[in-house]
Amino acid sequence: MDKVLASRSNPQLASRWIKVGSSGCAEKIRVPTWSTSPTSTNSRCSSTTSESALVAAWITPAPSCFRIHTAISGSAVNSRFTDERFSACKEEAKSAWEAHTMKMSKNALLSNKGKGKGKLMKCYRVHITPSKIYCLGPEEEVSNYVVKHHSEYAADFVRVTFVDEDWSKLPANALSARIERASQLRGNSVWMFASNQSLTAECIRTWMGQFHDIRSVSKCAARMGQLFSSSRPTCEISSYDVEVIPDIEVTTDGTKYIFSDGIGKISLKFARCIATVLGLDPANPPSAFQIRYGGYKGVIAVDPTSFFRLSLRLSMKKFESKNSMLNITSWSKSQSSYLNRELISLLSTLGIRDKILESMQQDDMGEADEMLANKEAALSALGKMGGAETKTAAKMLLQGYEPRSEPYLSMVLKAHRANRLHDIRSKCRIHVPKGRVLIGCLDETGKLEYGQVYIRVTKNQKEQKDNKQPFFHFDDGKTAVVVGKVAVSKNPCLHPGDIRVLDAVYDDGLDARGLVDCVVFPQRDERYRLTY
């Protein structure tokens, strides 16, 4: 039996020879003992744990016996062997060893014990290919609420990913069509838990919520995956601070249509509190948040007139749950827009000429080449990215460094250029200069008509310098309202009807609500107009 483990252990360890008889139980044999104490040679193992002693233990086979070797680093070892007789059953020894390794894994995995603290966590990963299984050590990734809540058992969670032989994503036809609805399974990954005496997978599912009423397997998996979304826990919210408001529904020809599906509200005061927890400016909180709260899922937009912390609609409730932690998955912010293969195919289907798309691709590639020599182009390109290296490079450009003369700056820009060209080749990811990625909200005032939207966006550096933007109106220097014809699409975009051409308008009532980097849709459409 070959086994390699690493853990923290007591400063005094025993190295034992265990002879296995025909009955499967260990026979009594001598037990040599190592002592780390330079003065006491007969002392037994101490109950206190040495934080500096890192123990690596492995089991190697020998004729008719198992010999367990131990080696200690971090302190001097003075070895002395003594004879001792003992008797232990094979299963008992195995259970004791598993309990010891479980304890050391938990200590090594989670240094952050506070729930909701930190954006990253460490978890074990397993990559399964058609022919092999790769076990990977603890890796950092964005935390989710389930693992953070059961942080003391984090070593028992493992994320399993199904990949191709070269660790690339499996083709779509390699997996069953039944898992297409769950975003986690679309990424070919699943969470697994090793049940123990204190906590089982069934206990976790019971804590997550009540799913017994969901008869569809795919929908049940999607609802469970709701709590495994990469999110940021913020604070506990009592049910007394949550208001349940009715949906806006219209029934036409016996079919019910919900125009407020998945949209709720948050008070301005509480939005500032959430912004503080997220490390954002509380004076200018995001206008909308994408949330997971118990069994609720959807988007909440800031409403200055609301007195409740949260105002949630019934359409946001996916299952029953007693969890009261508000988890934030994303929030409204200025994000650049890009085309992809699906959007390009639909645009071509709707009559957009290929020459226009090819021209956009050439402009994007030209911008990637220009940033290696032009400081302004480099700043514009870095402004669309995130990460510490990007911020450092942008600061260097602002301090007067030239892209070609500074080696580190040149390396960062070349890496960014190579990444952009790779995305264009592999994903057709083409930048849309006059586009934004926005969060959809509902017009709570009821002033927008069918076919109208309200959009106020944050201007980027290039737009702030160029005041000649015909589609920007009611400009305050940092933000502006978009007025005119706009093309709006959803993500994922799979049907030609997912791309709509709408009229972006200005409205005093909506502007007073201060919604920025959101697209506000009306409460009505043709069905609503026919009904009323």
C-alpha positions in Angstrom: 0.0 0.0 0.0 1.5 3.3 -1.1 0.2 6.4 0.6 1.6 9.9 1.0 0.2 12.4 3.5 1.3 15.6 5.2 0.1 17.1 8.4 0.9 18.8 11.6 1.5 16.4 14.5 2.8 16.1 18.1 6.5 16.8 18.6 6.9 13.2 19.8 6.0 10.4 17.4 6.1 6.6 17.4 7.3 4.6 14.5 5.7 1.2 14.6 6.0 -2.1 12.8 2.6 -3.8 12.4 2.6 -7.4 11.3 -0.6 -8.6 9.7 -1.6 -12.1 10.3 -3.8 -14.4 8.3 -6.9 -13.2 10.2 -6.4 -9.6 9.0 -5.6 -8.3 12.5 -2.4 -6.9 13.7 -0.2 -9.1 15.9 1.8 -7.8 18.9 5.2 -6.7 17.9 7.8 -4.2 19.1 7.2 -0.5 18.7 10.3 1.8 18.5 9.7 5.4 19.7 11.3 8.7 18.5 11.5 11.5 21.0 12.1 15.2 20.1 13.2 16.1 23.6 17.0 16.3 23.9 16.9 15.8 27.7 14.2 13.2 28.4 14.7 9.9 26.6 11.9 8.0 28.2 9.1 10.5 27.8 5.9 9.5 26.0 4.1 11.5 23.3 2.9 14.9 24.6 -0.7 15.9 24.2 0.2 19.4 23.0 0.6 20.0 19.2 3.8 21.6 17.8 2.8 24.2 15.3 6.3 24.1 13.7 6.6 20.4 13.3 5.5 19.3 9.8 5.2 15.6 9.6 5.4 13.6 6.3 4.4 10.0 6.7 4.4 7.3 4.2 3.7 3.5 4.3 5.9 1.1 2.3 5.4 -2.6 2.0 7.8 -5.1 3.5 7.7 -8.9 3.7 4.7 -9.9 5.9 4.5 -6.5 7.6 3.8 -2.7 7.1 6.5 -0.3 8.3 5.4 3.2 8.9 8.2 5.7 8.6 8.0 9.2 10.2 10.2 12.2 9.6 10.0 15.5 11.4 11.1 18.9 10.1 11.1 22.2 12.1 12.8 20.8 15.2 15.8 18.6 16.1 15.0 14.9 16.4 16.8 12.7 18.9 15.8 9.1 18.2 15.7 6.3 20.8 14.1 2.9 20.3 12.2 1.1 23.1 10.3 -2.2 23.0 6.6 -2.3 23.5 3.9 -4.8 22.8 0.5 -3.7 21.4 -2.6 -5.1 19.7 -4.7 -3.2 17.3 -7.4 -4.3 14.8 -6.8 -3.3 11.2 -10.0 -1.4 10.9 -9.4 0.5 14.1 -6.0 1.5 13.0 -7.4 2.7 9.7 -10.1 4.7 11.4 -7.6 6.4 13.7 -5.4 7.3 10.7 -8.3 8.7 8.7 -9.3 10.8 11.7 -5.8 12.1 12.1 -5.5 13.0 8.4 -8.9 14.7 8.4 -7.9 16.9 11.3 -4.6 18.0 9.6 -6.4 18.6 6.3 -8.9 21.0 7.9 -6.1 22.9 9.6 -4.2 23.3 6.4 -7.2 24.2 4.2 -8.9 27.0 6.1 -6.9 29.8 7.6 -10.0 32.1 7.4 -12.5 30.8 9.9 -14.9 33.7 9.9 -18.0 33.1 7.8 -18.2 35.5 4.9 -14.7 36.9 5.3 -12.6 36.9 2.2 -13.4 36.4 -1.5 -11.2 33.3 -2.0 -11.1 29.9 -0.5 -8.9 26.8 -0.9 -10.4 23.6 -2.1 -9.3 20.2 -3.4 -9.9 19.5 -7.1 -10.2 16.4 -9.2 -9.9 16.4 -13.0 -11.5 13.3 -14.6 -10.5 12.6 -18.2 -11.8 9.7 -20.4 -8.8 7.6 -19.3 -7.3 9.1 -16.1 -8.2 10.8 -12.8 -5.9 13.7 -11.6 -6.1 14.6 -7.9 -4.9 18.2 -7.3 -4.0 19.9 -4.1 -5.8 22.8 -2.5 -6.3 25.6 -5.1 -7.7 29.1 -4.6 -11.0 29.9 -6.2 -13.9 32.2 -5.5 -15.9 31.1 -2.5 -19.5 29.9 -2.3 -21.9 30.1 0.6 -22.2 26.3 1.2 -18.5 25.7 1.7 -18.0 29.0 3.7 -20.9 28.1 6.0 -19.4 24.6 6.7 -15.8 25.9 6.9 -14.8 23.5 9.6 -15.4 20.7 7.1 -13.9 22.3 4.1 -11.4 19.5 3.7 -14.3 17.1 3.0 -15.4 19.1 0.0 -13.9 18.4 -3.5 -14.7 19.9 -6.8 -14.8 17.4 -9.6 -14.4 18.6 -13.2 -14.8 16.4 -16.3 -12.3 17.4 -19.0 -10.7 16.1 -22.1 -7.3 14.4 -22.1 -5.5 17.7 -22.5 -7.6 19.2 -19.7 -9.6 21.3 -22.2 -13.4 21.5 -22.0 -15.3 18.4 -23.2 -17.3 18.9 -26.4 -21.0 19.5 -26.0 -22.1 16.1 -27.3 -19.8 14.3 -24.7 -22.3 15.0 -21.9 -26.0 14.3 -21.6 -28.4 16.9 -22.7 -30.1 16.6 -19.3 -27.5 18.8 -17.6 -27.7 21.8 -20.0 -29.8 23.9 -17.6 -27.4 23.9 -14.6 -24.7 26.5 -15.1 -22.3 24.5 -12.9 -22.8 21.3 -15.0 -22.5 23.3 -18.2 -18.9 23.9 -17.0 -18.6 20.1 -16.5 -18.0 20.4 -12.8 -19.8 19.2 -9.7 -19.2 19.5 -5.9 -18.8 16.3 -3.8 -18.7 15.9 0.0 -17.2 13.1 2.0 -19.8 12.4 4.8 -18.5 11.8 8.3 -20.1 11.1 11.7 -20.8 14.8 12.3 -22.0 15.9 8.9 -23.4 14.1 5.9 -24.3 15.2 2.4 -28.0 14.7 3.2 -27.7 17.1 6.2 -26.2 19.7 3.9 -29.0 19.3 1.4 -31.6 19.6 4.2 -29.9 22.8 5.5 -29.8 24.2 1.9 -33.6 24.1 1.6 -36.6 22.0 0.7 -36.3 20.5 -2.8 -38.7 17.5 -2.4 -41.5 19.4 -4.3 -39.3 19.8 -7.4 -40.0 16.8 -9.5 -37.7 17.6 -12.4 -34.1 16.3 -11.8 -32.5 19.0 -13.9 -34.4 21.8 -12.2 -33.6 20.4 -8.8 -29.9 20.3 -9.6 -30.2 23.9 -10.8 -31.9 25.0 -7.6 -29.2 23.3 -5.5 -26.5 24.9 -7.6 -28.0 28.3 -6.8 -26.2 28.2 -3.4 -23.0 27.0 -5.0 -22.7 30.1 -7.2 -19.5 32.1 -6.7 -20.8 34.8 -4.4 -19.9 37.2 -1.6 -21.7 36.7 1.7 -22.6 40.1 3.2 -24.9 40.0 6.2 -27.8 38.1 7.8 -31.2 39.7 7.1 -34.2 38.9 9.3 -37.5 38.1 7.7 -39.0 41.1 9.4 -36.8 43.3 7.2 -38.0 41.6 4.0 -41.1 42.7 2.2 -42.9 40.4 -0.3 -44.5 42.4 -3.1 -46.8 41.1 -5.9 -45.6 40.5 -9.4 -46.9 42.4 -12.4 -48.9 39.8 -14.3 -51.0 39.8 -17.5 -53.2 36.9 -18.6 -53.8 36.7 -22.4 -55.8 33.8 -24.0 -55.5 31.8 -20.7 -51.7 32.2 -20.5 -50.1 34.2 -17.6 -47.2 36.5 -18.4 -45.0 37.9 -15.6 -43.4 41.2 -16.5 -41.5 41.5 -13.2 -40.0 38.0 -13.2 -36.9 37.9 -11.0 -36.8 41.7 -10.1 -37.0 43.1 -6.6 -35.9 46.3 -4.7 -33.4 47.3 -2.1 -33.5 50.5 0.0 -30.9 53.1 -0.6 -29.6 53.0 3.0 -29.2 49.3 3.0 -27.5 49.4 -0.5 -24.9 51.7 1.1 -24.3 49.2 3.8 -23.8 46.4 1.3 -21.4 48.6 -0.7 -19.3 49.0 2.4 -19.2 45.3 3.0 -18.1 44.7 -0.6 -15.4 47.3 -0.3 -17.1 49.8 -2.6 -17.8 53.5 -2.1 -20.9 53.8 0.1 -21.5 57.3 -1.2 -22.1 55.9 -4.7 -23.4 52.4 -4.2 -24.2 50.2 -7.2 -27.7 50.7 -8.6 -28.5 47.0 -8.8 -27.3 43.7 -7.3 -27.6 40.1 -8.4 -28.4 38.2 -5.3 -29.0 34.8 -3.7 -31.1 35.0 -0.5 -32.4 31.8 0.9 -34.5 30.3 -1.8 -34.8 33.7 -3.6 -32.8 34.5 -6.7 -32.7 37.5 -9.0 -31.9 41.2 -9.3 -32.6 43.9 -6.8 -32.5 47.6 -7.8 -32.1 50.6 -5.5 -35.4 52.3 -4.7 -34.9 55.5 -2.7 -38.6 55.4 -1.6 -38.4 51.9 0.0 -38.4 51.5 3.8 -37.7 47.8 3.8 -34.2 46.5 3.4 -35.4 44.1 0.7 -38.6 44.0 -1.3 -38.8 40.6 -3.1 -41.4 39.3 -5.5 -42.8 35.8 -5.5 -41.3 35.1 -8.9 -37.9 35.3 -7.3 -38.6 32.5 -4.9 -37.3 29.2 -6.3 -37.6 27.0 -3.2 -38.2 27.1 0.5 -35.2 27.8 2.7 -34.5 29.2 6.2 -31.1 30.6 5.2 -31.0 34.4 6.0 -27.6 35.3 4.5 -27.6 37.7 1.6 -25.1 36.6 -1.0 -24.1 38.9 -3.8 -23.0 37.4 -7.1 -22.5 40.6 -9.1 -23.5 44.3 -9.2 -23.9 47.0 -11.7 -20.7 48.6 -12.9 -19.1 49.9 -16.1 -18.3 46.9 -18.3 -17.2 46.8 -21.9 -19.3 44.8 -24.4 -18.0 42.2 -26.8 -19.4 40.1 -29.6 -19.2 36.3 -29.6 -19.9 33.5 -32.1 -23.6 33.3 -31.1 -24.2 37.0 -31.4 -22.4 37.2 -34.7 -24.4 34.3 -36.1 -27.7 35.9 -35.1 -26.7 39.3 -36.4 -25.8 37.8 -39.8 -29.2 36.0 -39.7 -30.9 39.3 -39.1 -29.3 40.9 -42.1 -26.2 42.6 -40.7 -23.6 42.6 -43.5 -20.4 40.6 -42.9 -18.3 43.6 -44.0 -19.4 45.6 -40.9 -18.4 42.7 -38.6 -15.1 42.3 -40.4 -14.4 46.0 -40.0 -15.1 45.8 -36.3 -12.7 42.9 -36.0 -9.9 44.8 -37.9 -10.4 47.9 -35.6 -10.1 45.7 -32.6 -6.9 44.1 -33.8 -5.5 47.5 -34.8 -6.2 48.8 -31.3 -4.3 45.8 -29.8 -1.3 46.6 -32.0 -1.5 50.3 -31.3 -1.3 49.9 -27.5 2.3 48.6 -27.7 3.4 52.1 -28.9 0.7 54.6 -28.0 0.3 55.5 -24.3 -3.3 56.7 -24.7 -4.2 53.5 -26.5 -2.5 51.4 -23.8 -4.4 53.3 -21.0 -7.7 52.7 -22.9 -6.9 49.0 -23.2 -5.9 48.5 -19.6 -9.0 50.3 -18.4 -11.1 47.4 -19.8 -9.2 44.9 -17.8 -8.9 43.9 -14.1 -6.2 42.6 -11.8 -3.2 43.9 -9.9 -0.8 43.8 -12.8 -3.2 45.9 -14.9 -3.5 48.6 -12.2 0.3 48.6 -11.7 0.9 49.1 -15.5 -1.7 51.8 -15.7 0.0 53.7 -12.8 3.3 53.4 -14.6 1.8 54.9 -17.8 0.4 57.8 -15.8 3.8 58.4 -14.2 5.3 58.9 -17.6 6.8 55.5 -18.5 6.7 54.6 -22.2 5.3 51.3 -23.4 8.4 50.4 -25.5 11.1 51.6 -23.1 10.0 49.9 -19.8 10.5 46.1 -19.9 7.8 45.2 -17.3 5.3 47.5 -18.9 6.1 46.1 -22.4 5.7 42.6 -21.1 2.2 43.2 -19.6 1.0 44.9 -22.8 2.3 42.1 -25.0 0.7 39.5 -22.9 -2.6 41.5 -23.1 -2.3 41.8 -26.8 -1.6 38.0 -27.2 -4.6 37.2 -25.0 -6.9 39.5 -27.1 -5.8 38.0 -30.4 -6.3 34.5 -29.0 -9.9 35.4 -27.9 -10.6 36.8 -31.3 -9.4 33.7 -33.0 -11.0 31.1 -30.7 -14.2 32.9 -29.6 -14.7 35.7 -32.1 -14.6 38.0 -29.1 -14.8 41.4 -30.8 -15.0 44.6 -28.8 -18.0 46.9 -29.3 -16.8 50.5 -28.7 -20.3 51.9 -28.3 -21.6 49.0 -26.2 -22.0 48.1 -22.5 -22.8 45.1 -20.4 -25.7 46.2 -18.2 -28.0 44.7 -15.5 -31.7 44.6 -16.5 -34.2 46.3 -14.1 -37.9 47.1 -14.0 -39.5 50.5 -14.4 -41.2 50.7 -11.0 -42.7 54.1 -11.9 -44.7 52.7 -14.8 -43.8 55.6 -17.1 -42.0 53.7 -19.9 -44.0 52.6 -22.9 -43.7 49.4 -24.8 -40.4 49.5 -26.9 -38.7 52.1 -24.6 -35.8 51.7 -22.3 -33.9 54.0 -20.0 -30.1 53.8 -19.9 -27.6 55.9 -18.0 -24.0 54.7 -18.3 -20.6 55.6 -16.8 -18.4 57.2 -19.4 -14.9 55.7 -19.9 -11.8 57.8 -20.2 -12.0 58.2 -23.9 -15.7 59.3 -23.8 -15.0 61.8 -21.0 -12.4 63.5 -23.2 -14.6 63.5 -26.3 -17.7 65.6 -25.7 -18.9 65.1 -29.3 -21.0 62.0 -28.6 -24.4 62.4 -30.4 -26.1 59.7 -28.4 -25.1 61.0 -24.9 -27.5 63.5 -23.3 -27.9 65.0 -19.8 -24.2 64.6 -19.2 -22.9 65.3 -15.7 -19.3 64.7 -16.5 -19.0 61.1 -15.3 -22.3 59.6 -16.5 -24.7 60.3 -19.4 -28.1 59.2 -20.6 -28.2 57.3 -23.9 -30.9 58.6 -26.2 -31.8 57.0 -29.6 -32.0 53.6 -31.2 -30.2 50.9 -29.3 -29.8 47.1 -29.9 -30.3 45.1 -26.8 -29.4 41.4 -26.4 -29.5 38.9 -23.5 -27.0 36.4 -22.4 -27.1 33.6 -23.4 -28.3 34.7 -26.8 -29.6 31.7 -28.8 -32.7 32.9 -30.8 -33.0 35.8 -33.2 -35.7 37.2 -30.9 -33.1 37.6 -28.2 -31.8 40.7 -30.1 -34.2 43.7 -30.0 -33.9 47.2 -31.4 -35.5 49.6 -28.8 -35.8 53.4 -28.2 -33.6 54.7 -25.4 -35.4 57.7 -23.8 -35.0 60.1 -20.9 -37.4 60.3 -18.1 -37.3 62.7 -15.1 -38.8 60.1 -12.7 -36.3 57.4 -13.6 -33.4 59.9 -13.6 -34.3 60.9 -10.0 -33.8 57.3 -8.9 -30.2 57.5 -9.9 -30.0 54.2 -11.7 -26.6 54.0 -13.4 -25.1 51.1 -15.6 -28.6 49.5 -15.8 -31.1 49.1 -18.6 -34.6 49.8 -17.3 -37.3 47.9 -19.1 -41.1 48.9 -19.1 -43.8 47.1 -17.2 -45.9 46.5 -20.3 -45.7 45.2 -23.9 -48.3 44.5 -26.6 -50.1 41.9 -24.4 -50.4 44.5 -21.6 -51.8 47.1 -24.1 -54.3 44.7 -25.5 -55.5 43.7 -22.0 -55.9 47.3 -20.7 
